[in-house]
């Protein structure tokens, strides 16, 4: 079975580690890296070679959106995690292809990552005002 390779991006170290642990426990997924995605940082995609990026934009949203906007055209699709519809709208405008609430279940996160890897767009109903 081929594992879906996930790169976790989150400014907060504990949130990043927790998100990575939750995703890595899901069948069919493997976390290939965890990074902060600091200001104006171009993600080292050539090192991690992810199929999907899961990015928690709720920590310092404006900085996350700037970094999200720096992704190259051929970057893997991004699943953005947000708390508010404003954060979700900013992430969507910057290029995220999926939006989930930061409170999404592990099952929802895994399902969204898989759907995204197949070219589908995913939007949490709680953030549907985007």
Phi, psi and omega in degrees: 000133178277129179272140175282122184272121186242132172254127181260129179236124178200137182294322183276126186298315181292319178296319179298314180294319179295316179297317178297319180295317180297314181291321183292340179276350182278137179297134178090354179243148170221132178274119183265351179182160177225124179222160183281330183065046183299171182313130174052030179266129173274124183295139179281067184296331180290339178277315185271331181046058181281157172271330182216145174249128174253116190237116176276103183270003184286343176267117180050066188305316184298320178292319179297319181293323177298312180294322177299321179291345180274354180296142178290162181305324184267018180292154175298158179294152184247128170260111181265135175254128184224161177260321184243161178293332176294316176299318180297317180297319179295318179295319179298315180297330181276353175123001177296142180256354178214145181227126175228153173294146178297341179269009182301148179289159175303323179295318179294319178300313181295316180297319179295319179297317179294314179301317180298321180294341178263011176088008179271152173263143183231132177225125176294131179306329179294340182246014187294349179288004183286000000 
